[in-house]
Amino acid sequence: MEQTIHSATLTDSIAQPVESNLVEVEYSPAGVKRNGAIGWSLMAEELADNRRLIWLLVRRDISVRYRQSLLGYVWAVVPPLFTVATFAFLNASHVLPIGNTPIPYVAFALWGLSVWHLFAGCLSACSASLVASGALVTKVSFPRETLVIAALGQPLFDFCVRLLPVVAVFFWYRVVPEWTVVFVPLLLLTVMLLALGFGFILAIANLVFRDIGNALGMALTVGMFLTPVLYPAPVRWPFFMVNIVNPLSPFVTATQDLIAIGYVSRPAMLAVACVFSLALACGGWRAFHVTIPRVAGYA
């Protein structure tokens, strides 16, 4: 009975904007005119009208993830703790010397890995959002962007759960963050925008070519070791090139700086990364909005 009521609520929320919100739309021989400012205005209006649907989808994703799990939220915490414990052992035994970190290594690595999991989780969830909701994509008329944006909710919730062991480790090692830690949420927002921008593009690609999901999993596995989450950012060439090519590296390094030293050590790289993240999110959204009517049938 509860599942039936929930499904009915979700369906009503999808249909509500179509029935109650009448928007004047200009048509051309090619269809709905969505060029220039008119297109952006329509996209923003559609997204605003479906904000309740986004919230319902977020609640659904979180509920489905933990409903039949024996350990529940523990699974959001155990993988990063296990990875950090492994690298801490390798570092302490000098098998894999990592070098000096501005705060104790366990706290440094656990925070960096939490940021990485936020990005990787958002990217994976956004990329699989259309495939996971095939029936909604093909049978119900609503802005499909809501599926991709709602996919950010579960990884963000997992990140908030992971903050509990991060705070505990910081307390254990007596790490007192600098006051500039208040700016970290803004950087985490740009990290999510970066994942959303890539997610819009990969969601379309994954809908047409299902191999994208497998390729993305391998790319994220390699990408974790190319991002300074478990080791300090390299400063020598050619290893410094990793930080230039990898758009996530400036964000990870900047959050570590704001926590440990109170300022951003590479502000120019961070500024470029922020502009790139915002441009990618907007460009990916636009490309998704234009492309999805042509490929929705692949779901």
C-alpha positions in Angstrom: 0.0 0.0 0.0 2.8 2.4 0.9 4.6 1.8 -2.4 1.3 2.3 -4.3 0.7 5.6 -2.6 4.3 6.7 -3.2 4.1 5.8 -6.9 0.8 7.7 -7.3 2.3 10.8 -5.6 5.3 10.7 -8.0 3.1 10.3 -11.0 0.8 13.1 -10.0 3.8 15.4 -9.4 5.1 14.6 -12.9 1.7 15.3 -14.5 0.9 18.4 -12.4 3.2 20.9 -14.3 1.8 19.8 -17.6 -1.9 20.3 -16.5 -1.7 23.5 -14.3 1.1 25.6 -15.8 0.4 27.0 -19.2 3.4 28.5 -20.8 3.3 30.5 -24.1 5.5 28.7 -26.6 6.6 30.0 -30.0 6.8 27.5 -32.8 8.9 27.5 -35.9 9.0 25.2 -39.0 11.6 23.1 -37.1 9.4 22.8 -34.0 9.5 24.7 -30.7 11.7 27.7 -30.9 14.4 27.3 -28.2 17.2 29.4 -29.4 18.8 32.3 -27.5 17.3 33.7 -24.4 13.9 32.1 -25.1 15.4 28.7 -24.8 17.1 29.4 -21.5 13.9 31.0 -20.2 11.9 27.9 -21.1 14.5 25.6 -19.5 14.5 27.6 -16.3 10.7 27.7 -16.1 10.4 24.0 -16.7 13.0 23.3 -14.0 11.3 25.6 -11.5 7.9 24.1 -12.2 9.2 20.6 -11.4 11.2 21.4 -8.2 8.7 19.2 -6.2 9.3 16.3 -8.6 13.1 16.7 -8.1 12.6 16.5 -4.3 10.4 13.4 -4.7 13.0 11.7 -6.9 15.7 12.5 -4.4 13.7 10.9 -1.6 13.0 7.9 -3.8 16.7 7.3 -4.6 17.8 7.5 -1.0 14.9 5.3 0.2 15.6 2.6 -2.4 19.3 2.6 -1.6 19.0 1.9 2.1 15.5 0.2 2.4 16.7 -3.4 2.1 20.3 -2.9 3.3 21.3 -4.8 6.5 24.0 -2.3 7.5 22.3 0.7 6.0 24.4 3.9 6.2 27.5 2.0 7.2 28.1 1.2 3.6 28.6 4.9 2.9 31.4 5.0 5.5 33.2 1.7 5.3 34.8 1.9 1.8 36.7 5.2 2.3 37.8 4.1 5.8 39.1 0.8 4.4 41.0 2.6 1.6 42.5 5.2 4.0 43.5 2.5 6.4 45.3 0.6 3.6 47.2 3.6 2.4 48.1 4.7 5.9 49.6 1.3 6.6 51.6 1.4 3.4 52.8 4.9 4.2 53.8 4.0 7.8 55.6 0.8 6.7 57.5 2.9 4.0 56.2 0.5 1.3 54.6 3.5 -0.5 56.1 6.7 0.9 53.7 9.5 0.4 55.5 12.5 1.8 54.6 15.2 4.3 51.0 16.4 4.6 49.9 19.7 6.2 47.7 17.7 8.7 48.0 14.1 9.9 47.9 11.7 7.0 44.7 9.8 8.0 42.7 13.1 8.4 44.2 14.4 5.1 43.4 11.3 3.1 40.0 10.7 4.6 38.9 14.3 3.7 40.4 14.1 0.2 38.7 10.7 -0.4 35.4 12.1 0.8 35.5 14.9 -1.8 36.5 12.4 -4.5 33.5 10.1 -3.6 31.2 13.1 -3.8 32.4 13.8 -7.3 32.5 10.2 -8.5 29.1 9.4 -6.9 27.4 12.4 -8.5 29.0 11.6 -11.9 28.0 7.9 -11.8 24.5 8.6 -10.6 23.9 11.4 -13.2 25.2 9.2 -16.0 22.9 6.3 -15.1 19.9 8.4 -14.3 18.1 8.0 -17.7 18.8 4.3 -18.1 17.6 3.6 -14.5 14.3 5.4 -15.2 13.6 4.1 -18.7 9.8 3.9 -18.2 9.5 7.5 -17.1 11.7 8.7 -20.0 9.6 7.0 -22.7 6.0 7.1 -21.3 5.7 10.4 -19.3 6.0 13.9 -20.5 8.2 16.0 -18.2 11.6 17.7 -18.3 14.2 14.8 -18.3 16.7 17.2 -16.8 15.0 16.6 -13.5 16.2 12.9 -13.5 19.8 14.0 -13.9 19.6 16.8 -11.3 17.8 14.6 -8.8 20.5 12.0 -9.1 22.8 14.4 -7.2 20.8 13.9 -4.0 21.9 10.5 -3.0 25.7 11.1 -3.4 25.3 14.4 -1.4 23.4 12.5 1.3 26.2 9.9 1.4 28.8 12.7 1.7 27.0 14.1 4.7 27.0 10.7 6.3 30.8 10.4 5.6 31.4 13.7 7.4 30.7 12.0 10.7 33.9 9.8 10.6 35.8 12.8 9.2 34.9 14.9 12.2 35.8 12.0 14.5 39.2 11.6 12.9 39.9 15.3 13.1 38.9 15.3 16.8 41.1 12.3 17.4 44.2 13.9 15.8 43.3 17.3 17.3 43.1 18.9 14.0 41.6 22.4 14.2 40.5 23.7 10.8 41.3 27.2 9.8 38.4 29.7 9.8 38.5 29.6 6.0 36.8 26.2 6.2 33.5 28.2 5.9 34.3 28.6 2.1 34.6 24.8 1.6 30.8 24.3 0.9 31.1 26.7 -2.1 33.9 24.6 -3.6 31.9 21.5 -3.0 29.1 23.1 -4.9 31.4 23.7 -7.9 32.5 20.1 -7.6 28.9 19.0 -8.0 28.4 21.4 -10.9 31.4 19.8 -12.6 30.0 16.4 -12.1 26.6 17.6 -13.3 28.0 19.0 -16.5 29.8 15.8 -17.3 26.7 13.9 -16.2 24.4 15.6 -18.6 26.6 14.6 -21.5 27.3 11.1 -20.3 23.6 10.5 -19.5 22.8 11.0 -23.2 25.8 8.9 -24.3 24.9 6.1 -21.9 21.3 6.1 -23.2 22.5 5.4 -26.7 25.6 3.3 -25.9 25.3 1.2 -22.8 29.1 0.6 -22.7 29.6 4.1 -21.3 28.7 2.9 -17.8 31.4 0.3 -17.8 34.0 2.6 -19.3 33.1 5.3 -16.7 33.7 2.8 -13.9 37.2 2.1 -15.1 37.9 5.8 -15.8 36.9 6.7 -12.2 39.1 3.9 -10.8 42.1 5.3 -12.6 41.1 8.9 -12.0 41.2 8.5 -8.2 45.0 7.9 -8.4 45.4 10.8 -10.8 43.8 13.2 -8.3 45.6 14.3 -5.1 43.2 12.8 -2.7 45.5 10.2 -1.1 48.7 12.2 -1.6 49.8 15.8 -1.7 49.6 17.6 -5.1 52.8 17.1 -7.0 54.8 20.3 -7.7 57.4 19.0 -10.1 57.2 18.5 -13.9 55.9 16.4 -15.6 53.8 15.2 -12.6 52.4 18.7 -12.1 50.7 18.4 -15.5 48.2 16.0 -13.8 46.8 18.9 -11.8 46.5 21.1 -14.9 44.7 18.4 -17.0 42.5 17.0 -14.2 39.7 19.6 -13.6 38.9 18.1 -10.2 42.5 18.5 -8.8 42.2 22.3 -8.1 39.1 21.8 -6.1 40.5 19.0 -4.0 43.7 20.9 -3.3 41.8 24.1 -2.5 39.6 22.4 0.1 42.7 20.9 1.7 44.3 24.3 1.7 41.3 26.1 3.3 41.2 23.4 6.0 44.9 23.2 6.8 46.7 26.5 6.0 43.9 29.1 5.7 44.4 30.2 2.1 44.4 28.8 -1.5 47.9 28.0 -2.7 47.0 28.0 -6.4 44.3 30.6 -6.8 44.8 31.0 -10.6 44.2 27.3 -11.2 41.1 27.4 -8.9 39.6 30.3 -10.8 40.0 28.6 -14.1 38.5 25.4 -12.7 35.5 27.3 -11.3 34.8 29.0 -14.7 35.2 25.7 -16.5 32.8 23.9 -14.0 30.1 26.6 -14.4 30.5 26.7 -18.2 30.4 22.9 -18.5 27.3 22.7 -16.3 25.4 25.3 -18.4 26.7 23.9 -21.7 25.9 20.3 -20.7 22.4 21.3 -19.6 21.8 23.0 -22.9 23.1 20.2 -25.0 21.0 17.7 -23.0 17.9 19.8 -23.4 18.3 20.0 -27.2 19.4 16.3 -27.7 17.0 14.4 -25.4 13.9 14.6 -27.6 15.9 12.9 -30.4 17.2 10.0 -28.3 14.5 9.4 -25.7 13.3 6.4 -27.6 16.6 4.5 -26.8 15.4 4.2 -23.1 
